[in-house]
Amino acid sequence: MSNRAFLLKEIGTLPAACLGEVADFVTWIKQRRLSQIPETMLMSEDVLLKDWDSPEEDKAWADL
């Protein structure tokens, strides 16, 4: 069983009163993860996506 499947199964067994706490924890994990990404990397993502997300780039990298 994958981690995702296990977590979804376990969350399904929790009382509704606990779901807010689980949601808070998931949000905290995501924010902590994002805070570890350099700001310049996040700022350049949209610009680079325009160049990199193209059929030409897909073809160029297809053999790797």
All heavy atoms as TSV, in Angstrom:
chain	resi	resn	atom	element	x	y	z
A	1	MET	N	N	0.856	-1.176	0.000
A	1	MET	CA	C	0.000	0.000	0.000
A	1	MET	C	C	0.900	1.237	0.000
A	1	MET	O	O	1.835	1.318	0.774
A	1	MET	CB	C	-0.902	-0.021	1.244
A	1	MET	CG	C	-1.776	1.208	1.380
A	1	MET	SD	S	-2.844	1.226	2.841
A	1	MET	CE	C	-3.969	-0.077	2.507
A	2	SER	N	N	0.595	2.194	-0.858
A	2	SER	CA	C	1.394	3.418	-0.928
A	2	SER	C	C	1.125	4.300	0.287
A	2	SER	O	O	0.118	4.144	0.983
A	2	SER	CB	C	1.058	4.191	-2.202
A	2	SER	OG	O	-0.238	4.749	-2.106
A	3	ASN	N	N	2.040	5.208	0.535
A	3	ASN	CA	C	1.847	6.154	1.636
A	3	ASN	C	C	0.562	6.949	1.460
A	3	ASN	O	O	-0.174	7.181	2.420
A	3	ASN	CB	C	3.037	7.107	1.743
A	3	ASN	CG	C	4.259	6.454	2.320
A	3	ASN	OD1	O	4.163	5.453	3.027
A	3	ASN	ND2	N	5.409	7.004	2.015
A	4	ARG	N	N	0.309	7.370	0.222
A	4	ARG	CA	C	-0.892	8.163	-0.048
A	4	ARG	C	C	-2.154	7.361	0.278
A	4	ARG	O	O	-3.060	7.850	0.942
A	4	ARG	CB	C	-0.915	8.613	-1.507
A	4	ARG	CG	C	-2.122	9.455	-1.882
A	4	ARG	CD	C	-2.079	9.877	-3.341
A	4	ARG	NE	N	-0.912	10.638	-3.669
A	4	ARG	CZ	C	-0.837	11.964	-3.599
A	4	ARG	NH1	N	-1.873	12.653	-3.219
A	4	ARG	NH2	N	0.265	12.596	-3.925
A	5	ALA	N	N	-2.186	6.127	-0.180
A	5	ALA	CA	C	-3.352	5.280	0.077
A	5	ALA	C	C	-3.513	5.031	1.576
A	5	ALA	O	O	-4.634	5.072	2.097
A	5	ALA	CB	C	-3.225	3.958	-0.663
A	6	PHE	N	N	-2.396	4.784	2.256
A	6	PHE	CA	C	-2.449	4.563	3.698
A	6	PHE	C	C	-3.002	5.791	4.422
A	6	PHE	O	O	-3.891	5.676	5.272
A	6	PHE	CB	C	-1.054	4.221	4.238
A	6	PHE	CG	C	-0.990	4.181	5.731
A	6	PHE	CD1	C	-1.490	3.096	6.428
A	6	PHE	CD2	C	-0.441	5.233	6.449
A	6	PHE	CE1	C	-1.450	3.061	7.818
A	6	PHE	CE2	C	-0.387	5.214	7.825
A	6	PHE	CZ	C	-0.894	4.116	8.514
A	7	LEU	N	N	-2.477	6.967	4.062
A	7	LEU	CA	C	-2.934	8.187	4.723
A	7	LEU	C	C	-4.412	8.465	4.454
A	7	LEU	O	O	-5.157	8.842	5.362
A	7	LEU	CB	C	-2.084	9.378	4.288
A	7	LEU	CG	C	-0.667	9.395	4.845
A	7	LEU	CD1	C	0.161	10.487	4.176
A	7	LEU	CD2	C	-0.677	9.570	6.345
A	8	LEU	N	N	-4.831	8.279	3.217
A	8	LEU	CA	C	-6.239	8.498	2.890
A	8	LEU	C	C	-7.138	7.541	3.672
A	8	LEU	O	O	-8.194	7.928	4.178
A	8	LEU	CB	C	-6.478	8.362	1.391
A	8	LEU	CG	C	-5.886	9.483	0.539
A	8	LEU	CD1	C	-6.022	9.149	-0.938
A	8	LEU	CD2	C	-6.531	10.813	0.858
A	9	LYS	N	N	-6.692	6.291	3.794
A	9	LYS	CA	C	-7.456	5.307	4.564
A	9	LYS	C	C	-7.545	5.729	6.031
A	9	LYS	O	O	-8.620	5.699	6.639
A	9	LYS	CB	C	-6.783	3.945	4.445
A	9	LYS	CG	C	-7.470	2.843	5.218
A	9	LYS	CD	C	-6.721	1.522	5.024
A	9	LYS	CE	C	-7.243	0.522	6.033
A	9	LYS	NZ	N	-6.200	-0.070	6.827
A	10	GLU	N	N	-6.416	6.128	6.601
A	10	GLU	CA	C	-6.388	6.534	7.998
A	10	GLU	C	C	-7.212	7.800	8.245
A	10	GLU	O	O	-7.923	7.895	9.237
A	10	GLU	CB	C	-4.945	6.751	8.461
A	10	GLU	CG	C	-4.146	5.474	8.572
A	10	GLU	CD	C	-4.745	4.505	9.591
A	10	GLU	OE1	O	-5.024	4.911	10.726
A	10	GLU	OE2	O	-4.940	3.330	9.227
A	11	ILE	N	N	-7.121	8.754	7.333
A	11	ILE	CA	C	-7.908	9.984	7.472
A	11	ILE	C	C	-9.394	9.657	7.435
A	11	ILE	O	O	-10.194	10.243	8.159
A	11	ILE	CB	C	-7.523	11.008	6.381
A	11	ILE	CG1	C	-6.127	11.563	6.673
A	11	ILE	CG2	C	-8.545	12.133	6.290
A	11	ILE	CD1	C	-5.533	12.375	5.547
A	12	GLY	N	N	-9.751	8.689	6.615
A	12	GLY	CA	C	-11.151	8.270	6.524
A	12	GLY	C	C	-11.699	7.698	7.820
A	12	GLY	O	O	-12.906	7.679	8.026
A	13	THR	N	N	-10.828	7.227	8.689
A	13	THR	CA	C	-11.282	6.646	9.953
A	13	THR	C	C	-11.307	7.653	11.105
A	13	THR	O	O	-11.772	7.329	12.192
A	13	THR	CB	C	-10.387	5.459	10.379
A	13	THR	OG1	O	-9.073	5.944	10.673
A	13	THR	CG2	C	-10.334	4.402	9.287
A	14	LEU	N	N	-10.802	8.860	10.853
A	14	LEU	CA	C	-10.758	9.868	11.917
A	14	LEU	C	C	-12.127	10.480	12.171
A	14	LEU	O	O	-12.921	10.661	11.237
A	14	LEU	CB	C	-9.793	10.997	11.547
A	14	LEU	CG	C	-8.317	10.699	11.589
A	14	LEU	CD1	C	-7.531	11.887	11.029
A	14	LEU	CD2	C	-7.871	10.404	13.010
A	15	PRO	N	N	-12.382	10.872	13.420
A	15	PRO	CA	C	-13.610	11.626	13.693
A	15	PRO	C	C	-13.530	12.993	12.998
A	15	PRO	O	O	-12.443	13.545	12.833
A	15	PRO	CB	C	-13.610	11.794	15.216
A	15	PRO	CG	C	-12.491	10.982	15.740
A	15	PRO	CD	C	-11.608	10.590	14.600
A	16	ALA	N	N	-14.656	13.516	12.592
A	16	ALA	CA	C	-14.709	14.796	11.882
A	16	ALA	C	C	-14.025	15.912	12.671
A	16	ALA	O	O	-13.418	16.814	12.086
A	16	ALA	CB	C	-16.156	15.167	11.576
A	17	ALA	N	N	-14.067	15.833	13.981
A	17	ALA	CA	C	-13.473	16.879	14.815
A	17	ALA	C	C	-11.953	16.946	14.656
A	17	ALA	O	O	-11.343	17.968	14.957
A	17	ALA	CB	C	-13.827	16.632	16.279
A	18	CYS	N	N	-11.328	15.889	14.183
A	18	CYS	CA	C	-9.862	15.849	14.024
A	18	CYS	C	C	-9.401	16.346	12.659
A	18	CYS	O	O	-8.212	16.606	12.464
A	18	CYS	CB	C	-9.351	14.431	14.221
A	18	CYS	SG	S	-9.594	13.777	15.869
A	19	LEU	N	N	-10.293	16.462	11.711
A	19	LEU	CA	C	-9.896	16.780	10.343
A	19	LEU	C	C	-9.272	18.161	10.214
A	19	LEU	O	O	-8.356	18.364	9.416
A	19	LEU	CB	C	-11.078	16.622	9.393
A	19	LEU	CG	C	-11.600	15.190	9.272
A	19	LEU	CD1	C	-12.785	15.138	8.318
A	19	LEU	CD2	C	-10.507	14.237	8.832
A	20	GLY	N	N	-9.722	19.116	11.000
A	20	GLY	CA	C	-9.130	20.456	10.978
A	20	GLY	C	C	-7.670	20.420	11.397
A	20	GLY	O	O	-6.816	21.101	10.814
A	21	GLU	N	N	-7.371	19.604	12.389
A	21	GLU	CA	C	-5.993	19.463	12.862
A	21	GLU	C	C	-5.112	18.830	11.785
A	21	GLU	O	O	-3.975	19.251	11.563
A	21	GLU	CB	C	-5.975	18.618	14.130
A	21	GLU	CG	C	-4.675	18.621	14.864
A	21	GLU	CD	C	-4.776	17.898	16.203
A	21	GLU	OE1	O	-5.885	17.634	16.696
A	21	GLU	OE2	O	-3.698	17.600	16.745
A	22	VAL	N	N	-5.648	17.840	11.096
A	22	VAL	CA	C	-4.902	17.194	10.007
A	22	VAL	C	C	-4.659	18.210	8.890
A	22	VAL	O	O	-3.543	18.311	8.364
A	22	VAL	CB	C	-5.652	15.959	9.466
A	22	VAL	CG1	C	-4.979	15.408	8.222
A	22	VAL	CG2	C	-5.759	14.893	10.548
A	23	ALA	N	N	-5.672	18.986	8.555
A	23	ALA	CA	C	-5.530	20.008	7.512
A	23	ALA	C	C	-4.475	21.040	7.904
A	23	ALA	O	O	-3.660	21.458	7.070
A	23	ALA	CB	C	-6.869	20.686	7.246
A	24	ASP	N	N	-4.467	21.456	9.157
A	24	ASP	CA	C	-3.453	22.406	9.632
A	24	ASP	C	C	-2.053	21.826	9.492
A	24	ASP	O	O	-1.117	22.514	9.091
A	24	ASP	CB	C	-3.705	22.781	11.098
A	24	ASP	CG	C	-4.926	23.669	11.284
A	24	ASP	OD1	O	-5.407	24.245	10.290
A	24	ASP	OD2	O	-5.381	23.777	12.438
A	25	PHE	N	N	-1.904	20.554	9.839
A	25	PHE	CA	C	-0.598	19.914	9.758
A	25	PHE	C	C	-0.122	19.818	8.313
A	25	PHE	O	O	1.039	20.103	8.012
A	25	PHE	CB	C	-0.637	18.529	10.412
A	25	PHE	CG	C	0.686	17.836	10.429
A	25	PHE	CD1	C	1.748	18.357	11.153
A	25	PHE	CD2	C	0.879	16.673	9.715
A	25	PHE	CE1	C	2.983	17.724	11.166
A	25	PHE	CE2	C	2.108	16.030	9.723
A	25	PHE	CZ	C	3.158	16.562	10.447
A	26	VAL	N	N	-1.012	19.447	7.411
A	26	VAL	CA	C	-0.650	19.351	5.993
A	26	VAL	C	C	-0.236	20.731	5.471
A	26	VAL	O	O	0.764	20.865	4.755
A	26	VAL	CB	C	-1.818	18.757	5.167
A	26	VAL	CG1	C	-1.554	18.891	3.671
A	26	VAL	CG2	C	-2.050	17.308	5.552
A	27	THR	N	N	-0.975	21.765	5.842
A	27	THR	CA	C	-0.640	23.129	5.431
A	27	THR	C	C	0.728	23.522	5.963
A	27	THR	O	O	1.545	24.112	5.244
A	27	THR	CB	C	-1.715	24.121	5.920
A	27	THR	OG1	O	-2.970	23.730	5.355
A	27	THR	CG2	C	-1.384	25.539	5.506
A	28	TRP	N	N	1.022	23.182	7.209
A	28	TRP	CA	C	2.312	23.501	7.815
A	28	TRP	C	C	3.448	22.808	7.061
A	28	TRP	O	O	4.476	23.413	6.777
A	28	TRP	CB	C	2.315	23.075	9.288
A	28	TRP	CG	C	3.638	23.267	9.944
A	28	TRP	CD1	C	4.164	24.433	10.404
A	28	TRP	CD2	C	4.627	22.250	10.183
A	28	TRP	NE1	N	5.416	24.198	10.926
A	28	TRP	CE2	C	5.727	22.872	10.801
A	28	TRP	CE3	C	4.669	20.883	9.932
A	28	TRP	CZ2	C	6.857	22.170	11.180
A	28	TRP	CZ3	C	5.802	20.181	10.308
A	28	TRP	CH2	C	6.875	20.821	10.928
A	29	ILE	N	N	3.252	21.540	6.720
A	29	ILE	CA	C	4.284	20.806	5.981
A	29	ILE	C	C	4.545	21.478	4.633
A	29	ILE	O	O	5.697	21.667	4.226
A	29	ILE	CB	C	3.872	19.333	5.775
A	29	ILE	CG1	C	3.886	18.587	7.101
A	29	ILE	CG2	C	4.795	18.645	4.763
A	29	ILE	CD1	C	3.312	17.182	7.014
A	30	LYS	N	N	3.481	21.844	3.920
A	30	LYS	CA	C	3.640	22.473	2.614
A	30	LYS	C	C	4.351	23.816	2.732
A	30	LYS	O	O	5.233	24.125	1.937
A	30	LYS	CB	C	2.285	22.634	1.942
A	30	LYS	CG	C	1.701	21.310	1.480
A	30	LYS	CD	C	0.268	21.430	1.036
A	30	LYS	CE	C	0.108	22.234	-0.207
A	30	LYS	NZ	N	-1.279	22.231	-0.709
A	31	GLN	N	N	4.002	24.614	3.731
A	31	GLN	CA	C	4.638	25.919	3.913
A	31	GLN	C	C	6.108	25.766	4.275
A	31	GLN	O	O	6.958	26.514	3.798
A	31	GLN	CB	C	3.910	26.727	4.982
A	31	GLN	CG	C	2.574	27.231	4.515
A	31	GLN	CD	C	1.789	27.901	5.619
A	31	GLN	OE1	O	2.107	27.813	6.793
A	31	GLN	NE2	N	0.724	28.586	5.239
A	32	ARG	N	N	6.418	24.792	5.114
A	32	ARG	CA	C	7.809	24.544	5.492
A	32	ARG	C	C	8.617	24.153	4.265
A	32	ARG	O	O	9.731	24.608	4.052
A	32	ARG	CB	C	7.869	23.440	6.541
A	32	ARG	CG	C	9.288	23.175	7.038
A	32	ARG	CD	C	9.318	22.013	7.958
A	32	ARG	NE	N	9.004	20.807	7.182
A	32	ARG	CZ	C	9.025	19.589	7.648
A	32	ARG	NH1	N	9.301	19.369	8.917
A	32	ARG	NH2	N	8.750	18.559	6.893
A	33	ARG	N	N	8.026	23.323	3.438
A	33	ARG	CA	C	8.701	22.867	2.220
A	33	ARG	C	C	8.955	24.031	1.270
A	33	ARG	O	O	10.034	24.161	0.706
A	33	ARG	CB	C	7.829	21.803	1.556
A	33	ARG	CG	C	8.407	21.156	0.376
A	33	ARG	CD	C	9.233	19.998	0.825
A	33	ARG	NE	N	9.863	19.395	-0.320
A	33	ARG	CZ	C	10.103	18.130	-0.419
A	33	ARG	NH1	N	9.777	17.322	0.541
A	33	ARG	NH2	N	10.703	17.654	-1.472
A	34	LEU	N	N	7.950	24.888	1.091
A	34	LEU	CA	C	8.098	26.038	0.206
A	34	LEU	C	C	9.123	27.032	0.737
A	34	LEU	O	O	9.816	27.683	-0.036
A	34	LEU	CB	C	6.753	26.741	0.005
A	34	LEU	CG	C	5.781	26.052	-0.940
A	34	LEU	CD1	C	4.450	26.800	-0.954
A	34	LEU	CD2	C	6.354	25.971	-2.341
A	35	SER	N	N	9.227	27.151	2.057
A	35	SER	CA	C	10.171	28.105	2.627
A	35	SER	C	C	11.613	27.681	2.390
A	35	SER	O	O	12.524	28.484	2.519
A	35	SER	CB	C	9.912	28.290	4.124
A	35	SER	OG	O	10.294	27.133	4.846
A	36	GLN	N	N	11.832	26.437	2.022
A	36	GLN	CA	C	13.177	25.942	1.758
A	36	GLN	C	C	13.603	26.163	0.308
A	36	GLN	O	O	14.753	25.941	-0.040
A	36	GLN	CB	C	13.265	24.452	2.102
A	36	GLN	CG	C	13.057	24.186	3.570
A	36	GLN	CD	C	12.947	22.701	3.885
A	36	GLN	OE1	O	12.882	21.860	3.001
A	36	GLN	NE2	N	12.912	22.380	5.156
A	37	ILE	N	N	12.677	26.602	-0.535
A	37	ILE	CA	C	12.983	26.870	-1.944
A	37	ILE	C	C	13.451	28.320	-2.052
A	37	ILE	O	O	12.772	29.220	-1.587
A	37	ILE	CB	C	11.737	26.649	-2.831
A	37	ILE	CG1	C	11.268	25.201	-2.724
A	37	ILE	CG2	C	12.031	27.028	-4.282
A	37	ILE	CD1	C	9.954	24.933	-3.419
A	38	PRO	N	N	14.616	28.552	-2.641
A	38	PRO	CA	C	15.090	29.933	-2.779
A	38	PRO	C	C	14.064	30.797	-3.519
A	38	PRO	O	O	13.451	30.360	-4.500
A	38	PRO	CB	C	16.376	29.791	-3.606
A	38	PRO	CG	C	16.785	28.363	-3.453
A	38	PRO	CD	C	15.529	27.579	-3.214
A	39	GLU	N	N	13.896	32.020	-3.039
A	39	GLU	CA	C	12.885	32.921	-3.603
A	39	GLU	C	C	13.119	33.170	-5.089
A	39	GLU	O	O	12.177	33.250	-5.874
A	39	GLU	CB	C	12.885	34.240	-2.840
A	39	GLU	CG	C	11.766	35.156	-3.250
A	39	GLU	CD	C	11.705	36.406	-2.395
A	39	GLU	OE1	O	12.320	36.433	-1.321
A	39	GLU	OE2	O	11.035	37.340	-2.810
A	40	THR	N	N	14.377	33.293	-5.497
A	40	THR	CA	C	14.659	33.548	-6.914
A	40	THR	C	C	14.191	32.397	-7.784
A	40	THR	O	O	13.770	32.602	-8.924
A	40	THR	CB	C	16.165	33.793	-7.145
A	40	THR	OG1	O	16.898	32.702	-6.584
A	40	THR	CG2	C	16.610	35.090	-6.526
A	41	MET	N	N	14.243	31.197	-7.252
A	41	MET	CA	C	13.777	30.038	-8.007
A	41	MET	C	C	12.267	30.135	-8.237
A	41	MET	O	O	11.774	29.873	-9.338
A	41	MET	CB	C	14.129	28.760	-7.257
A	41	MET	CG	C	13.779	27.494	-7.977
A	41	MET	SD	S	14.161	26.081	-6.927
A	41	MET	CE	C	15.361	25.285	-7.919
A	42	LEU	N	N	11.544	30.520	-7.206
A	42	LEU	CA	C	10.092	30.655	-7.342
A	42	LEU	C	C	9.740	31.790	-8.299
A	42	LEU	O	O	8.798	31.676	-9.085
A	42	LEU	CB	C	9.454	30.902	-5.973
A	42	LEU	CG	C	9.510	29.739	-4.994
A	42	LEU	CD1	C	8.981	30.175	-3.634
A	42	LEU	CD2	C	8.733	28.556	-5.507
A	43	MET	N	N	10.487	32.885	-8.231
A	43	MET	CA	C	10.188	34.038	-9.071
A	43	MET	C	C	10.453	33.745	-10.546
A	43	MET	O	O	9.776	34.285	-11.420
A	43	MET	CB	C	11.008	35.243	-8.608
A	43	MET	CG	C	10.575	35.764	-7.252
A	43	MET	SD	S	11.675	36.994	-6.535
A	43	MET	CE	C	11.861	38.163	-7.833
A	44	SER	N	N	11.422	32.898	-10.835
A	44	SER	CA	C	11.767	32.624	-12.224
A	44	SER	C	C	10.930	31.509	-12.835
A	44	SER	O	O	10.974	31.289	-14.042
A	44	SER	CB	C	13.254	32.279	-12.329
A	44	SER	OG	O	13.529	31.089	-11.634
A	45	GLU	N	N	10.157	30.822	-12.023
A	45	GLU	CA	C	9.417	29.657	-12.514
A	45	GLU	C	C	8.499	29.989	-13.687
A	45	GLU	O	O	8.490	29.290	-14.701
A	45	GLU	CB	C	8.612	29.049	-11.368
A	45	GLU	CG	C	7.900	27.781	-11.737
A	45	GLU	CD	C	7.180	27.165	-10.543
A	45	GLU	OE1	O	6.883	27.877	-9.577
A	45	GLU	OE2	O	6.912	25.966	-10.612
A	46	ASP	N	N	7.712	31.061	-13.592
A	46	ASP	CA	C	6.781	31.399	-14.668
A	46	ASP	C	C	7.512	31.767	-15.958
A	46	ASP	O	O	7.077	31.407	-17.056
A	46	ASP	CB	C	5.874	32.547	-14.247
A	46	ASP	CG	C	4.849	32.142	-13.210
A	46	ASP	OD1	O	4.524	30.942	-13.134
A	46	ASP	OD2	O	4.385	33.012	-12.457
A	47	VAL	N	N	8.610	32.493	-15.834
A	47	VAL	CA	C	9.368	32.903	-17.012
A	47	VAL	C	C	9.972	31.684	-17.705
A	47	VAL	O	O	9.895	31.537	-18.925
A	47	VAL	CB	C	10.471	33.911	-16.620
A	47	VAL	CG1	C	11.366	34.219	-17.801
A	47	VAL	CG2	C	9.849	35.177	-16.070
A	48	LEU	N	N	10.577	30.803	-16.913
A	48	LEU	CA	C	11.202	29.619	-17.494
A	48	LEU	C	C	10.177	28.657	-18.076
A	48	LEU	O	O	10.444	27.990	-19.068
A	48	LEU	CB	C	12.057	28.913	-16.446
A	48	LEU	CG	C	13.271	29.697	-15.965
A	48	LEU	CD1	C	13.938	28.975	-14.814
A	48	LEU	CD2	C	14.239	29.939	-17.096
A	49	LEU	N	N	9.009	28.605	-17.466
A	49	LEU	CA	C	7.966	27.706	-17.959
A	49	LEU	C	C	7.598	28.032	-19.400
A	49	LEU	O	O	7.371	27.141	-20.206
A	49	LEU	CB	C	6.738	27.787	-17.055
A	49	LEU	CG	C	5.594	26.843	-17.389
A	49	LEU	CD1	C	6.047	25.390	-17.226
A	49	LEU	CD2	C	4.410	27.115	-16.479
A	50	LYS	N	N	7.573	29.321	-19.742
A	50	LYS	CA	C	7.234	29.716	-21.104
A	50	LYS	C	C	8.231	29.150	-22.116
A	50	LYS	O	O	7.866	28.774	-23.220
A	50	LYS	CB	C	7.193	31.243	-21.212
A	50	LYS	CG	C	6.050	31.869	-20.455
A	50	LYS	CD	C	6.115	33.377	-20.502
A	50	LYS	CE	C	5.065	33.970	-19.595
A	50	LYS	NZ	N	5.172	35.419	-19.468
A	51	ASP	N	N	9.508	29.110	-21.733
A	51	ASP	CA	C	10.530	28.587	-22.632
A	51	ASP	C	C	10.604	27.073	-22.623
A	51	ASP	O	O	10.870	26.442	-23.639
A	51	ASP	CB	C	11.907	29.145	-22.266
A	51	ASP	CG	C	12.032	30.618	-22.599
A	51	ASP	OD1	O	11.351	31.065	-23.540
A	51	ASP	OD2	O	12.803	31.313	-21.922
A	52	TRP	N	N	10.421	26.484	-21.470
A	52	TRP	CA	C	10.643	25.052	-21.318
A	52	TRP	C	C	9.429	24.189	-21.624
A	52	TRP	O	O	9.572	23.027	-21.963
A	52	TRP	CB	C	11.125	24.740	-19.907
A	52	TRP	CG	C	12.496	25.249	-19.630
A	52	TRP	CD1	C	13.405	25.730	-20.533
A	52	TRP	CD2	C	13.136	25.312	-18.369
A	52	TRP	NE1	N	14.562	26.099	-19.902
A	52	TRP	CE2	C	14.421	25.852	-18.565
A	52	TRP	CE3	C	12.747	24.985	-17.072
A	52	TRP	CZ2	C	15.314	26.047	-17.526
A	52	TRP	CZ3	C	13.646	25.184	-16.039
A	52	TRP	CH2	C	14.906	25.711	-16.278
A	53	ASP	N	N	8.249	24.721	-21.473
A	53	ASP	CA	C	7.035	23.930	-21.678
A	53	ASP	C	C	6.565	24.076	-23.121
A	53	ASP	O	O	5.595	24.766	-23.416
A	53	ASP	CB	C	5.945	24.365	-20.694
A	53	ASP	CG	C	4.788	23.389	-20.657
A	53	ASP	OD1	O	4.973	22.227	-21.053
A	53	ASP	OD2	O	3.690	23.797	-20.219
A	54	SER	N	N	7.286	23.421	-24.006
A	54	SER	CA	C	6.950	23.518	-25.428
A	54	SER	C	C	7.208	22.163	-26.087
A	54	SER	O	O	8.004	21.364	-25.607
A	54	SER	CB	C	7.808	24.594	-26.104
A	54	SER	OG	O	9.156	24.178	-26.147
A	55	PRO	N	N	6.548	21.915	-27.202
A	55	PRO	CA	C	6.777	20.657	-27.926
A	55	PRO	C	C	8.241	20.505	-28.365
A	55	PRO	O	O	8.780	19.407	-28.356
A	55	PRO	CB	C	5.859	20.760	-29.137
A	55	PRO	CG	C	4.806	21.737	-28.752
A	55	PRO	CD	C	5.465	22.696	-27.800
A	56	GLU	N	N	8.885	21.635	-28.706
A	56	GLU	CA	C	10.286	21.572	-29.137
A	56	GLU	C	C	11.181	21.085	-27.995
A	56	GLU	O	O	12.081	20.265	-28.194
A	56	GLU	CB	C	10.762	22.947	-29.621
A	56	GLU	CG	C	10.081	23.434	-30.881
A	56	GLU	CD	C	8.730	24.108	-30.604
A	56	GLU	OE1	O	8.396	24.375	-29.441
A	56	GLU	OE2	O	8.003	24.342	-31.579
A	57	GLU	N	N	10.949	21.595	-26.804
A	57	GLU	CA	C	11.739	21.172	-25.650
A	57	GLU	C	C	11.457	19.707	-25.302
A	57	GLU	O	O	12.372	18.962	-24.974
A	57	GLU	CB	C	11.453	22.059	-24.439
A	57	GLU	CG	C	12.126	23.409	-24.491
A	57	GLU	CD	C	13.644	23.308	-24.442
A	57	GLU	OE1	O	14.188	22.536	-23.618
A	57	GLU	OE2	O	14.291	24.009	-25.233
A	58	ASP	N	N	10.197	19.315	-25.372
A	58	ASP	CA	C	9.848	17.915	-25.115
A	58	ASP	C	C	10.603	16.983	-26.066
A	58	ASP	O	O	11.131	15.958	-25.665
A	58	ASP	CB	C	8.344	17.694	-25.241
A	58	ASP	CG	C	7.551	18.372	-24.134
A	58	ASP	OD1	O	8.163	18.731	-23.102
A	58	ASP	OD2	O	6.339	18.534	-24.301
A	59	LYS	N	N	10.651	17.364	-27.336
A	59	LYS	CA	C	11.332	16.544	-28.328
A	59	LYS	C	C	12.842	16.512	-28.052
A	59	LYS	O	O	13.468	15.456	-28.157
A	59	LYS	CB	C	11.078	17.112	-29.726
A	59	LYS	CG	C	11.655	16.282	-30.835
A	59	LYS	CD	C	11.308	16.857	-32.198
A	59	LYS	CE	C	11.955	16.039	-33.288
A	59	LYS	NZ	N	11.712	16.601	-34.609
A	60	ALA	N	N	13.409	17.657	-27.686
A	60	ALA	CA	C	14.849	17.733	-27.433
A	60	ALA	C	C	15.265	16.859	-26.263
A	60	ALA	O	O	16.355	16.284	-26.259
A	60	ALA	CB	C	15.262	19.181	-27.188
A	61	TRP	N	N	14.409	16.729	-25.266
A	61	TRP	CA	C	14.742	15.978	-24.058
A	61	TRP	C	C	14.171	14.567	-24.046
A	61	TRP	O	O	14.354	13.822	-23.083
A	61	TRP	CB	C	14.255	16.736	-22.824
A	61	TRP	CG	C	15.010	18.007	-22.598
A	61	TRP	CD1	C	14.658	19.239	-23.032
A	61	TRP	CD2	C	16.251	18.162	-21.911
A	61	TRP	NE1	N	15.589	20.175	-22.653
A	61	TRP	CE2	C	16.589	19.528	-21.960
A	61	TRP	CE3	C	17.112	17.288	-21.276
A	61	TRP	CZ2	C	17.737	20.029	-21.386
A	61	TRP	CZ3	C	18.266	17.799	-20.692
A	61	TRP	CH2	C	18.573	19.148	-20.755
A	62	ALA	N	N	13.487	14.171	-25.086
A	62	ALA	CA	C	12.787	12.881	-25.105
A	62	ALA	C	C	13.733	11.669	-24.971
A	62	ALA	O	O	13.336	10.640	-24.449
A	62	ALA	CB	C	11.968	12.753	-26.388
A	63	ASP	N	N	14.953	11.808	-25.443
A	63	ASP	CA	C	15.886	10.669	-25.415
A	63	ASP	C	C	16.600	10.503	-24.078
A	63	ASP	O	O	17.338	9.541	-23.904
A	63	ASP	CB	C	16.926	10.822	-26.524
A	63	ASP	CG	C	16.288	10.730	-27.896
A	63	ASP	OD1	O	15.247	10.041	-28.023
A	63	ASP	OD2	O	16.814	11.336	-28.841
A	64	LEU	N	N	16.410	11.421	-23.162
A	64	LEU	CA	C	17.130	11.324	-21.879
A	64	LEU	C	C	16.366	10.542	-20.857
A	64	LEU	O	O	15.248	10.340	-20.839
A	64	LEU	CB	C	17.420	12.718	-21.339
A	64	LEU	CG	C	18.321	13.552	-22.230
A	64	LEU	CD1	C	18.516	14.918	-21.615
A	64	LEU	CD2	C	19.668	12.881	-22.426
